């Protein structure tokens, strides 16, 4: 059989594209070859397989990139929440969607300190969620240099910065 993801249909590979008759609501019935798929034991077995849970989507193949499989693809890449926001039409006011679009378009390439801060904070939150410490963490060079300069000019400002953001301490 052949899957048509765009129209959410399944066709026999020997489909004759000729329907024997139409229903009263003017929808065409499947041809004999396509209807015979329902009798195949292998096809029935595939239909009985349960859909994977969201956390198991990363094991699903994502070689096809059309709209239907794209929804599954975002689950694989863990962008489901961002994708759902854009589908709901709430993206005009979302700072996260604006930032993601700008980052993809390369608008922040020249802002190394800012990108270093974003990287440091995502790294910190990831470590907190996993329950591990920030030992041996590596920061972006621009962010590290910025924190070092703040430490040289004002140790109190550095302490404040380290309290609210992820950065090396003055000893590092």
N, C-alpha and C positions, 0 to 999 in steps of 0.2 A: 504494500500500500504506500501511498504518498500523502504526506501531511501538507495541507495548505493553511499555514499559520495566519495569513492575511484574512482569510474568509472563515477561519475556524472550521474547516471541513477536512474530511479524509476521503481520498479517492483510491480506487483500485488502479494498479499500474496498467491494467488492460481496459481502463474505462472507455466505453464507446461514446460517451457524451450524448447519448440519445436516451431520453427518458421514455419509458413505455407509456406513461400516462401522467396527467397532472391532477392534483387534488382540487377540491372546490375553492380553496383560498388561493389558487393560481400558483402555488409553489410546486416546483417540479419534484417528482419522486426520483430516487436514485436509479441509475441504470442497473441492469441485472448483475453486472460484474461488481459494482460498488455495493449492492445489497448483499451479495454473497460474502462480503467481508464479515458480516455479523455472524456467520456460521463457522468461521475459522476459529479453532481452539486457541491458537497463538494470539489472535487479535483479542479474544475475550480475556485471555490472561493479562494482556497489557492493560486493558480497561479496568481490571480489578486492582491494579497496583495503586496504592494510596499516594497522594501528592506529598512531597517532602515538606517538612516543617521549615519555617523561615531560617532557622540556624543551619539547616542542612542544604540550603540552596547553593552554598559555595561549592558543593560537589556536583552540581548539575552543569552539563556542558553549555557553554555560551558562544558557540561558534556561529550561530545564526543571529543576525542583528536587525530584526525588524521590530515593529511596534509591540507586538504581543510578547515576543521573547525579550524585548528590551525591558519590560516590567520585571521579568525574572532576573535579567542581568543586573538591574540595580539592587535587587536583593542580594545577589552574589557579591557585589562590590560595596555593600553596606551603605548605599545612598538612598535607601527606600524613603526615609523621612523627608529628605530634600526633594525627591521626585514627587512624593505625595503633596507637599506644599505647593509645588509648581502646578500640579494638576488641579488643585482646589482653587487656584487663582489668587492665593494669598501672598504671592511672591513679590508684589509691588512694595509692600511694607516690610518685608523680611530682610534684615541686615545680613543674615546668613546666606540667602540666595544671592544677594548683591555681591557679597564677598566672594562666594564660590564662582560666580560668573566672571568677576574681575580677575580672580586668580587664574582661571582657565584661559582668559584672554591675555594674560601676561601684564596686566595693568600695575602689578605690585613688584615687578622685577627689580626696579631701582630702589625699593624700600627694604633693604636687607635687614635693618635693625627691626623693623616691624615684623617681617616674616620670621626672623629669629625668635622674637617674642611669641608669635603664634605657635611656632614649632615647640618652643620650651613649655608653653602652657598645655598644649595637647599632650606632650610627653609626660608632664606632671600628672595630669588627670588620668592618663592611661596607667601610670604606675600606681596611683591611688586606687583605681578600680581593681587592679590586680593584687593589691596589698603588698607591694614591694617598695623599697626605698629608692631614692634618687642618686645613690652612690654610683660613681663611674658614669654619670650622665655626661653626654657631650652636647654642647650648645653650638649654635651657628656662630662662626667667627665674628660677624658684625655685632651680634647680640652680646657676646662675651666681651668684646672690646668696649662696647657702650657701658656695660655694667662696671667694667674695670675703671673707666674714666669717671663715672659717677662716684665710685669708691675713693678715687684719688682726691676729687674735689670736695666731697662731703660724705664722710662715713655715716652720718645720720640719714642722709638721703639714700645711701646704699642699703642701710638696714630697713628703711621703709620700703624700698623697691623689692628687697628679698622677702619681706613679709607678705607682699601682695602678688608678686610674680615669682616665677621659677628662675633662679639665678645662682651662680656660685657665690659662696661666702667670701668674706674679705681675705681669709687665709688661703683660698684657692686662687 
